[in-house]
Amino acid sequence: MKPVPPVTPLPPRHPLHRVSAWVRSTPGTHIWLLIIGITSLVVASASAGFEHFLLHRNSSNIHELNEHPLPSLLISGFWIEQPQSFLLYVVMFELVHANVERWLGTWRWLLTVGCAHIAATLISQELVLLAIEGHRMPRSMAHVVDIGVSYGLAAAAGVLTYRLRRPWSYVYGVGVLLFFGVPLLTGATFTDFGHAIALALGFAAWPLTPEARNGPPDEPGHPDGAGDGPRERGDAAQDA
C-alpha cells in the first residue's frame, strides 16, 4: 500500500484561505446565515397552508408574544418571509453584520443586535396593541406576520457608522438615516418604527466600540494605531 502523501497547507494569500479566515473571524454572522438558509428552504418547499402556519407560528406578533413570549422573540429572528430574498440577505450580512462582528467581537455584536431585535419588536408590537385598542387598526393585526432579521440589520448598520473614517462616516450616517427615516415619515408602519428604534440603539452602542474602549486610533496601543496593541482577530487569522 502506498503511503498517503501529506496534505499541503494552503498559502496565506490563497483565496480559500482568506475566505476561511473571514468566516472563522465572524462565526455568529455565518451561523445565523446558515440557520436562515435552512428555514428559507423549509418555507420554500412547504405547501401554502403549512407556509402560512410556519410564518404565523414563528412570528413575534401580539398573539404569539402572549402565548409564547421567549420562543417568539428568539425564533422570529431566524426566518424571512420571502425565501427568494435570501441571497440579498447574504450580501447584507457580509457587508454589515460580518464587518461589525469582526470589529466589535462576537459577544458585543450579539449583545447589540440581540437587544435591538428584542426592544424593537416589543415596542413596535406595543404600538400595534395601542392602535388596536384605539380602533385605529383591526384586531387581525394581533396575528400579523412579524418575522425577519431587519431589526438586527438596522442596529448593525447604525454601529457601522463608527467603523468608517471621516468624512465617509458622515455621508454613510446621513444615508442610513434617510434610508430608515423616509419610510417612517411617509408610511409609519409598525415595522418602520421598529427599524427606527433598532437604528437608534445601534447608534447608542458607541461605548461598545474599540474607539470608545481604547481611545482614538492614533493613540499608542490602539488596535488601529501605530502602537504595539493587539490587532483585530481577523488580521491575526489571516497571518496564521
C-alpha positions as CSV (number, residue, x, y, z in Angstrom):
1,M,0.0,0.0,0.0
2,K,1.4,3.4,-1.0
3,P,1.7,5.9,1.8
4,V,-0.8,8.7,1.7
5,P,1.0,11.9,0.8
6,P,0.9,14.7,3.3
7,V,-1.7,17.4,2.7
8,T,-0.1,20.6,1.6
9,P,-1.5,23.6,3.5
10,L,-2.9,26.5,1.6
11,P,-0.6,29.5,1.3
12,P,-1.7,32.5,3.4
13,R,-2.6,34.5,0.3
14,H,-4.8,31.8,-1.3
15,P,-8.4,32.9,-1.8
16,L,-9.8,29.9,0.1
17,H,-7.5,30.7,3.0
18,R,-8.8,34.2,3.1
19,V,-12.5,33.1,2.9
20,S,-11.8,30.6,5.7
21,A,-10.2,33.3,7.9
22,W,-13.1,35.6,7.2
23,V,-15.7,33.0,8.2
24,R,-13.7,32.0,11.3
25,S,-13.4,35.6,12.4
26,T,-17.2,36.1,12.2
27,P,-18.8,32.9,13.4
28,G,-22.0,34.4,14.7
29,T,-22.9,36.0,11.4
30,H,-22.4,32.8,9.4
31,I,-24.1,30.5,11.9
32,W,-27.1,32.9,11.7
33,L,-27.0,32.9,7.9
34,L,-26.9,29.1,7.9
35,I,-30.0,28.8,10.1
36,I,-31.8,31.4,7.9
37,G,-30.8,29.4,4.8
38,I,-32.3,26.2,6.3
39,T,-35.6,27.9,7.4
40,S,-35.8,29.6,4.0
41,L,-35.6,26.2,2.3
42,V,-38.3,24.9,4.6
43,V,-40.6,27.8,3.7
44,A,-39.9,27.5,0.0
45,S,-40.6,23.8,0.0
46,A,-43.8,23.9,2.2
47,S,-47.3,23.9,0.9
48,A,-49.3,27.1,1.1
49,G,-51.1,26.0,4.2
50,F,-48.0,24.9,6.0
51,E,-46.1,28.0,5.0
52,H,-48.9,30.1,6.5
53,F,-48.7,28.1,9.7
54,L,-44.9,28.4,9.9
55,L,-44.8,32.1,9.3
56,H,-47.5,32.9,11.9
57,R,-46.3,30.4,14.4
58,N,-42.8,31.8,14.4
59,S,-43.9,35.4,14.4
60,S,-43.4,37.8,17.3
61,N,-46.8,39.3,17.0
62,I,-49.1,40.2,19.9
63,H,-50.8,36.8,19.9
64,E,-47.5,34.8,19.9
65,L,-45.9,37.1,22.4
66,N,-48.8,36.5,24.8
67,E,-48.7,32.7,24.2
68,H,-45.0,32.0,23.8
69,P,-43.1,35.2,24.8
70,L,-39.5,33.9,24.9
71,P,-39.6,31.5,21.9
72,S,-41.4,34.0,19.7
73,L,-38.8,36.7,20.4
74,L,-35.9,34.5,19.7
75,I,-37.1,32.3,16.9
76,S,-38.6,35.1,14.8
77,G,-35.1,36.4,14.1
78,F,-34.3,33.2,12.1
79,W,-37.0,33.4,9.5
80,I,-37.6,35.6,6.4
81,E,-41.0,35.9,4.8
82,Q,-39.7,35.8,1.2
83,P,-37.2,32.9,0.7
84,Q,-36.2,34.3,-2.7
85,S,-34.7,37.3,-1.0
86,F,-32.1,35.0,0.8
87,L,-29.3,36.0,-1.5
88,L,-29.9,39.6,-0.8
89,Y,-29.6,38.9,2.9
90,V,-26.4,37.0,2.3
91,V,-24.9,40.2,0.8
92,M,-26.3,42.4,3.6
93,F,-24.9,40.1,6.3
94,E,-21.5,40.0,4.7
95,L,-21.4,43.8,4.3
96,V,-22.9,44.8,7.6
97,H,-23.1,42.1,10.2
98,A,-19.8,40.4,9.4
99,N,-17.9,43.7,9.5
100,V,-19.5,44.8,12.7
101,E,-18.9,41.4,14.4
102,R,-15.3,41.3,13.3
103,W,-14.8,44.9,14.7
104,L,-16.7,44.6,18.0
105,G,-16.1,40.9,18.7
106,T,-18.8,38.3,18.6
107,W,-20.3,38.9,22.1
108,R,-20.5,42.7,21.8
109,W,-22.0,42.3,18.3
110,L,-24.5,39.8,19.6
111,L,-25.4,42.0,22.6
112,T,-26.1,44.9,20.2
113,V,-28.2,43.2,17.6
114,G,-30.0,41.0,20.2
115,C,-31.1,43.9,22.4
116,A,-32.1,45.9,19.3
117,H,-34.2,43.0,17.9
118,I,-35.9,42.4,21.2
119,A,-36.5,46.1,22.0
120,A,-37.7,47.0,18.5
121,T,-40.1,44.0,18.5
122,L,-41.6,44.7,21.9
123,I,-42.0,48.4,21.3
124,S,-43.4,48.1,17.8
125,Q,-45.9,45.5,18.9
126,E,-46.9,47.6,21.8
127,L,-47.7,50.4,19.3
128,V,-49.8,47.9,17.4
129,L,-51.7,46.9,20.6
130,L,-52.4,50.6,21.4
131,A,-53.6,51.2,17.8
132,I,-56.0,48.2,18.1
133,E,-57.3,49.3,21.4
134,G,-57.8,52.8,19.9
135,H,-59.7,51.3,17.0
136,R,-57.1,52.6,14.5
137,M,-56.1,49.1,13.5
138,P,-58.2,45.9,13.0
139,R,-57.9,43.2,15.6
140,S,-56.5,40.9,13.0
141,M,-53.2,42.8,13.4
142,A,-52.7,40.9,16.6
143,H,-51.9,37.9,14.3
144,V,-49.8,39.8,11.7
145,V,-46.7,38.1,10.4
146,D,-43.8,39.8,12.2
147,I,-40.6,37.8,11.5
148,G,-37.2,38.6,10.0
149,V,-33.8,39.9,10.6
150,S,-34.2,43.6,9.6
151,Y,-34.2,45.0,13.2
152,G,-30.8,43.4,13.8
153,L,-29.5,44.7,10.5
154,A,-30.7,48.2,11.3
155,A,-28.8,48.1,14.6
156,A,-25.7,46.8,13.0
157,A,-26.0,49.5,10.3
158,G,-26.0,52.1,13.0
159,V,-22.9,50.7,14.7
160,L,-21.1,50.5,11.3
161,T,-21.2,54.3,11.2
162,Y,-18.4,54.4,13.8
163,R,-16.3,52.0,11.8
164,L,-15.9,54.4,8.9
165,R,-13.4,57.2,8.8
166,R,-14.4,60.8,8.4
167,P,-15.9,62.3,6.2
168,W,-17.3,59.0,4.9
169,S,-18.8,58.2,8.3
170,Y,-20.9,61.4,8.0
171,V,-22.0,60.5,4.4
172,Y,-22.9,57.0,5.4
173,G,-24.7,58.1,8.6
174,V,-26.9,60.5,6.6
175,G,-27.6,57.8,4.1
176,V,-28.7,55.4,6.8
177,L,-30.9,58.0,8.4
178,L,-32.6,58.7,5.1
179,F,-33.0,55.0,4.3
180,F,-34.8,54.3,7.5
181,G,-36.2,57.8,8.2
182,V,-38.1,58.4,4.9
183,P,-40.4,55.4,5.3
184,L,-41.0,56.4,8.9
185,L,-42.1,59.9,7.9
186,T,-44.2,58.8,4.9
187,G,-45.7,55.5,5.8
188,A,-45.1,55.0,9.6
189,T,-46.0,51.3,9.8
190,F,-45.1,49.4,12.9
191,T,-42.1,47.9,11.1
192,D,-40.8,51.4,10.3
193,F,-41.0,52.3,14.0
194,G,-39.1,49.1,14.8
195,H,-36.4,50.0,12.3
196,A,-36.0,53.4,13.8
197,I,-35.7,52.0,17.3
198,A,-33.2,49.5,16.3
199,L,-31.1,52.1,14.4
200,A,-31.2,54.4,17.4
201,L,-29.9,51.5,19.6
202,G,-27.2,50.9,17.1
203,F,-26.1,54.5,17.3
204,A,-26.2,54.2,21.1
205,A,-23.8,51.3,21.0
206,W,-20.8,53.6,20.7
207,P,-19.5,52.6,24.2
208,L,-19.0,49.0,22.9
209,T,-16.7,50.1,20.0
210,P,-12.9,49.7,20.2
211,E,-12.5,53.5,19.9
212,A,-14.7,54.1,23.0
213,R,-12.8,51.4,24.9
214,N,-9.2,52.1,23.7
215,G,-9.2,55.8,22.7
216,P,-8.8,57.3,19.2
217,P,-6.9,55.3,16.6
218,D,-3.8,57.5,16.8
219,E,-3.2,56.7,20.4
220,P,-0.4,54.2,21.2
221,G,-1.7,50.7,21.9
222,H,-4.9,51.2,19.9
223,P,-5.7,48.2,17.6
224,D,-5.8,50.5,14.6
225,G,-2.9,52.8,15.7
226,A,0.8,52.7,15.3
227,G,1.4,51.2,18.7
228,D,2.0,47.6,19.7
229,G,-1.5,46.9,20.8
230,P,-3.4,43.8,19.7
231,R,-4.6,43.5,16.2
232,E,-8.1,42.6,15.1
233,R,-8.9,38.9,15.3
234,G,-9.4,38.5,11.5
235,D,-6.0,40.0,10.7
236,A,-4.3,37.6,13.1
237,A,-6.3,34.7,11.5
238,Q,-5.0,35.7,8.0
239,D,-1.4,35.6,9.2
240,A,-1.9,32.1,10.7
